[in-house]
Amino acid sequence: MNHFTTLTEAMEGLRERGYTVDFAPAKDHLKATTDDNIKLRSDEFNVDEFHRFEGTSDPGDEMTLYAISATNGMKGVFVSAQGTYANEVSPELMAKFNVTHPNINTEGAVQPINPAAASQ
């Protein structure tokens, strides 16, 4: 899997791999940002991989990009700012983005700093 430097680079890379729909949360489902009729409940999609990014000057600028595959074959992305949707969506929907599931590709996750390597 690629490690992306910027959110834009990651979105472009995922689009090249077929993740073409942009999703946004709406209470108990995700909706396509270009078509309000496309709605995915938590049992209708899976998170395939994710990539986290932090702002250069403010850790509060953290964003996570999720690559999503729907049971109907649709593929897209969901960008979540740190804590932005915490009070706006159902717990069932947000639980779907728990990135500890064994089937989620976590290679794009932020890795801990190796103190030995950092001092070289």
Secondary structure as GFF3:
##gff-version 3
##sequence-region A 1 120
A	DSSP	alpha_helix	7	16	.	.	.	ID=ss1
A	DSSP	beta_strand	21	26	.	.	.	ID=ss2
A	DSSP	beta_strand	29	32	.	.	.	ID=ss3
A	DSSP	beta_strand	35	41	.	.	.	ID=ss4
A	DSSP	three_ten_helix	42	44	.	.	.	ID=ss5
A	DSSP	beta_strand	45	53	.	.	.	ID=ss6
A	DSSP	three_ten_helix	59	61	.	.	.	ID=ss7
A	DSSP	beta_strand	63	70	.	.	.	ID=ss8
A	DSSP	beta_strand	75	81	.	.	.	ID=ss9
A	DSSP	alpha_helix	91	95	.	.	.	ID=ss10
A	DSSP	alpha_helix	115	118	.	.	.	ID=ss11
###
